[in-house]
Amino acid sequence: MTDLAILQSRLTEAEDAYHLLMTGAKEVSVNIGGYGAVSYQSADVANLEKYIAHLKFDIQRKQGGVRRKPIYVEF
């Protein structure tokens, strides 16, 4: 499991990359941990948004903010 500080660092980098794309940069690169980097172009904004959402979810889960709903059984 990835450390919370690492996830927050990745989120910051991804959000900065998103900002650059939205303000006119043609291509940005995001480090994805020990796996290298991914380059995004303006056409890939949706993929970058998904990556940011995934990071936010992982951070919330690490902080204990994501809980499963109770499962009810009816007979």
C-alpha distances in whole Angstrom, upper triangle without the diagonal:
4,7,9,12,11,10,14,15,14,16,19,19,19,22,24,24,25,28,29,29,31,33,35,32,33,30,26,23,20,17,14,12,13,15,18,19,21,24,25,29,31,31,27,27,25,22,21,22,20,17,18,18,14,13,15,14,10,11,14,11,10,13,14,17,16,18,19,23,25,26,30,32,36,38
4,6,9,7,7,10,11,11,13,15,16,16,19,21,21,22,25,26,27,28,30,32,29,30,27,23,20,17,14,11,9,11,13,15,17,18,22,23,26,28,29,25,24,24,21,19,20,18,15,15,16,13,11,13,13,9,10,13,11,9,12,15,17,16,19,21,24,27,28,32,34,38,41
4,6,5,6,9,10,11,13,15,16,17,19,20,21,23,25,26,27,29,31,32,30,31,28,24,22,18,15,13,11,13,15,17,18,20,23,25,28,30,31,27,26,26,23,21,21,20,17,16,17,15,12,13,14,10,9,12,12,8,11,14,16,17,19,22,25,27,29,33,36,39,43
4,5,5,6,9,10,10,12,14,15,16,18,20,21,22,24,26,27,29,31,29,30,27,24,21,18,16,14,13,15,18,19,19,21,23,24,27,29,30,26,25,24,22,20,20,19,16,15,15,13,10,11,12,9,6,9,10,7,8,11,13,14,17,20,24,26,28,32,35,38,42
4,5,5,6,9,10,11,12,14,15,17,18,20,21,23,24,26,27,29,27,29,26,22,20,16,14,14,12,15,17,18,18,20,22,23,27,28,29,26,25,25,23,20,20,20,17,15,17,15,12,12,14,11,9,12,13,10,11,15,16,18,21,24,27,30,32,36,39,42,45
4,5,5,6,9,10,11,12,14,15,17,18,20,21,23,24,26,27,25,26,23,20,17,13,11,10,8,11,13,14,15,17,19,20,24,26,27,23,22,23,20,18,18,18,15,14,15,14,10,12,14,11,10,13,14,12,13,17,18,19,22,24,28,31,33,36,39,42,46
4,5,5,6,9,10,10,12,14,15,16,18,20,21,22,24,26,24,25,22,19,17,13,11,10,9,12,14,15,15,16,18,19,22,24,25,21,20,20,17,15,15,15,11,10,12,10,7,8,10,8,7,10,11,9,11,14,15,16,19,21,25,28,30,33,36,39,43
4,5,5,6,9,10,10,12,14,15,16,18,20,21,23,25,23,25,22,19,17,13,13,12,12,15,17,17,16,17,19,19,22,23,25,22,20,20,18,15,15,16,13,10,12,12,8,8,11,10,7,10,12,11,11,15,15,16,20,23,26,29,31,35,38,41,44
4,5,5,6,9,10,11,12,14,15,17,19,20,21,23,21,23,20,16,14,11,10,10,10,13,15,15,14,15,17,18,21,22,24,21,19,20,18,15,16,17,13,12,14,14,10,11,14,13,11,14,16,14,15,18,19,20,23,26,29,32,35,38,41,44,48
4,5,5,6,9,10,10,12,14,15,16,18,20,21,19,20,17,14,12,8,7,7,8,12,12,12,11,12,14,15,18,19,21,18,16,17,15,12,13,13,10,9,12,11,8,10,13,11,10,14,15,14,16,19,19,19,23,25,28,31,33,37,40,43,46
4,5,5,6,8,10,10,12,14,15,16,18,20,19,20,18,14,13,10,10,10,11,15,16,15,14,14,15,15,18,18,20,17,15,15,14,11,11,12,9,6,9,9,6,7,11,10,9,12,14,14,15,18,17,18,21,23,26,30,32,35,38,41,44
4,5,5,6,9,10,11,12,14,15,17,19,17,19,17,14,13,10,11,12,13,17,18,17,15,15,16,15,18,19,21,18,16,17,16,12,13,14,12,9,12,13,10,10,14,14,12,15,17,16,17,20,19,20,24,27,29,33,35,38,41,44,48
4,6,5,6,9,10,11,12,14,15,17,15,17,14,10,9,7,8,9,11,15,15,14,11,12,12,13,15,16,19,16,14,16,15,11,13,14,11,10,13,14,11,13,16,15,14,17,20,19,20,23,22,23,27,29,32,35,37,40,43,46,50
4,5,5,6,9,10,11,12,14,16,14,15,13,9,9,6,8,9,12,15,15,14,11,10,11,10,13,14,16,13,11,12,11,7,9,11,8,6,10,11,9,11,14,14,14,16,19,18,20,22,21,21,25,27,29,33,35,38,41,44,47
4,5,5,6,9,10,10,12,14,13,16,14,11,11,10,12,13,15,19,19,18,15,14,14,12,14,14,16,14,11,13,12,9,9,11,10,7,10,12,10,11,14,15,14,16,19,19,20,22,21,21,25,27,29,33,35,38,41,44,47
4,5,5,6,9,10,11,13,11,14,12,9,10,9,12,14,16,19,19,17,14,14,13,12,14,14,17,15,13,15,15,11,12,15,13,11,14,16,14,14,18,18,17,20,22,22,22,25,24,25,29,31,33,37,39,42,45,48,51
4,5,5,6,9,10,11,9,11,9,6,7,7,10,12,15,18,18,15,12,11,10,8,10,11,13,11,10,13,12,9,10,13,11,10,14,15,14,15,19,19,19,21,23,23,24,27,26,26,30,31,34,37,39,42,45,48,51
4,5,5,6,9,10,9,11,10,8,10,10,13,14,18,21,20,18,15,13,11,9,10,9,12,10,7,10,10,7,8,11,10,9,12,14,14,14,17,19,18,20,23,23,24,26,25,25,28,30,32,36,37,40,43,46,49
4,5,5,6,9,9,12,11,10,12,12,16,17,20,24,23,21,17,16,14,12,12,11,14,13,10,13,14,11,11,15,14,12,15,17,16,16,20,21,20,22,25,25,25,28,26,27,30,32,34,38,40,43,46,48,51
4,5,5,6,5,8,8,7,10,11,15,17,20,23,22,20,16,15,12,10,10,10,13,13,11,14,15,12,13,16,16,14,17,20,18,19,22,23,23,25,28,28,28,31,29,30,33,35,37,41,43,46,49,51,54
4,5,5,5,7,7,7,10,12,16,17,21,24,22,20,16,14,11,8,7,6,9,9,8,11,12,10,11,15,14,14,17,19,18,19,22,23,23,25,28,28,29,31,30,30,33,34,36,40,42,45,47,49,53
4,6,7,9,11,11,14,15,19,20,23,27,25,23,19,17,15,11,10,8,11,11,8,12,13,11,11,15,16,14,17,19,19,19,22,24,24,25,28,29,29,31,29,29,33,34,36,40,41,44,47,49,52
4,6,9,11,12,15,16,20,22,25,28,27,25,21,19,16,14,12,10,13,14,12,15,17,15,15,19,19,17,20,23,22,22,25,27,26,28,31,31,31,34,32,32,36,37,39,43,45,47,50,52,56
4,6,9,10,14,16,20,22,26,28,27,24,20,18,15,12,10,8,12,13,12,16,17,15,16,20,20,19,22,24,24,24,27,29,28,30,33,33,34,36,34,35,38,39,41,45,46,49,52,54,57
4,6,7,11,13,17,20,23,25,24,21,17,15,12,10,8,8,12,12,12,16,16,14,16,19,18,18,21,23,22,24,27,27,27,30,32,32,33,36,34,34,38,39,41,45,46,49,52,54,57
4,7,11,14,17,20,23,25,23,20,16,14,10,9,6,6,10,11,11,15,15,14,16,19,19,19,22,23,23,25,28,28,29,31,33,33,35,37,36,35,39,40,42,45,47,50,52,54,57
4,7,10,14,16,19,21,19,16,13,10,7,6,5,7,10,10,10,14,13,12,15,17,16,17,20,21,21,23,25,26,26,29,30,31,32,35,33,33,36,38,40,43,45,48,50,53,56
4,7,10,13,16,18,17,14,10,8,6,5,7,9,12,10,11,14,13,10,13,16,14,14,18,19,18,20,23,23,23,26,28,27,29,32,31,30,34,35,38,41,43,46,48,51,54
4,7,10,12,14,13,10,6,5,4,6,9,12,14,12,12,15,13,11,14,15,13,14,17,17,16,19,21,21,21,24,26,25,27,30,29,29,33,34,37,40,41,45,47,50,53
4,6,9,12,11,9,5,5,6,8,11,14,15,12,13,14,12,9,12,13,10,11,15,14,13,16,18,17,18,21,22,22,24,26,26,26,29,31,33,37,38,42,44,47,50
4,6,8,8,6,4,6,9,11,15,17,19,16,16,17,15,12,15,15,12,13,16,15,13,16,18,17,17,21,21,20,23,25,25,25,29,30,33,37,38,42,44,47,50
4,7,6,6,5,7,10,12,16,19,19,16,16,17,14,12,14,14,10,11,14,12,11,14,16,14,15,18,19,18,20,23,23,23,26,27,30,33,35,38,41,44,47
4,5,6,8,10,14,16,20,22,23,20,20,20,17,15,18,17,13,14,17,14,12,16,17,14,15,19,19,17,20,22,23,23,26,28,31,34,35,39,41,45,47
4,6,9,12,15,18,22,25,25,22,23,23,20,18,21,20,16,18,20,17,16,19,20,17,18,22,21,20,23,25,26,26,29,30,33,36,37,41,43,46,49
4,7,9,13,16,19,22,23,19,21,21,17,16,19,18,15,17,19,17,16,19,20,18,19,23,22,21,24,26,27,26,29,30,33,36,37,41,42,46,48
4,7,10,13,17,20,21,18,19,20,17,16,19,18,15,17,20,18,17,20,22,20,21,24,24,23,26,28,29,29,31,32,36,39,40,43,45,48,51
4,7,10,13,17,17,15,16,17,14,13,16,16,13,15,18,16,15,19,21,19,20,23,24,23,26,28,28,28,31,32,35,38,39,43,45,48,51
4,7,10,13,14,11,12,14,11,10,13,13,11,13,16,15,15,18,20,19,20,23,24,24,26,29,28,27,31,31,34,37,38,42,44,47,50
4,7,10,11,9,11,13,11,10,13,14,12,14,17,17,17,20,22,22,23,25,27,27,29,31,30,30,33,34,36,40,41,44,46,49,52
4,7,8,6,7,10,8,7,11,12,11,13,16,16,16,19,21,21,22,25,26,27,28,31,29,29,32,33,35,39,39,43,45,47,50
4,5,5,7,10,10,9,12,14,14,15,18,19,19,21,24,24,25,27,29,30,31,33,32,31,34,35,37,41,42,45,47,49,52
4,5,6,9,10,10,12,14,15,15,18,19,20,21,24,25,26,28,29,31,32,34,32,31,34,35,37,40,41,44,47,49,52
4,6,8,9,10,12,13,15,16,18,19,20,22,24,25,26,28,30,31,32,34,32,31,34,34,36,39,40,43,45,47,50
4,5,5,6,9,10,11,13,14,16,17,19,20,21,23,25,26,27,29,31,29,28,31,31,33,36,37,40,42,44,47
4,5,5,6,9,10,10,12,14,15,16,18,20,21,23,24,26,27,29,27,26,29,29,31,35,36,39,41,43,46
4,5,5,6,9,10,11,12,14,15,17,18,20,21,23,24,26,27,25,24,26,27,28,32,33,35,38,40,43
4,5,5,6,9,10,11,12,14,15,17,18,20,21,23,24,26,24,23,25,26,28,31,32,35,37,39,42
4,5,5,6,9,10,11,12,14,15,17,18,20,21,23,24,23,22,25,26,28,32,33,36,38,41,44
4,5,5,6,9,10,11,12,14,15,17,18,20,21,23,21,20,23,24,25,29,30,33,36,38,42
4,5,5,6,9,10,10,12,14,15,16,18,20,21,19,18,21,21,23,27,28,31,33,35,39
4,5,5,6,9,10,11,12,14,15,17,18,20,19,18,21,22,24,28,29,32,34,37,40
4,5,5,6,9,10,11,12,14,15,17,18,17,16,20,21,24,27,29,32,35,38,41
4,5,5,6,9,10,11,12,14,15,16,15,14,17,18,20,24,25,28,31,34,37
4,5,5,6,9,10,11,12,14,15,14,13,16,17,19,23,24,27,30,33,36
4,5,5,6,9,10,11,12,14,13,13,16,18,21,24,26,30,32,35,39
4,5,5,6,9,10,11,12,11,11,14,16,19,23,25,28,31,34,37
4,5,5,6,9,10,11,9,8,11,13,16,19,21,25,27,30,34
4,5,5,6,9,10,10,9,12,14,17,20,22,26,29,32,35
4,5,5,6,9,9,9,13,15,19,22,24,28,31,34,37
4,5,5,6,5,6,10,13,15,19,21,25,28,31,34
4,5,5,6,5,8,10,14,17,19,23,26,29,32
4,5,8,8,11,14,17,20,22,26,29,32,35
4,6,8,11,14,17,20,22,26,29,32,36
4,6,7,11,14,16,19,22,26,29,32
4,6,10,12,15,18,21,25,28,32
4,7,10,13,15,19,22,25,29
4,6,9,12,15,19,22,25
4,6,9,12,15,19,22
4,6,9,13,16,19
4,6,10,13,16
4,7,10,13
4,7,10
4,7
4
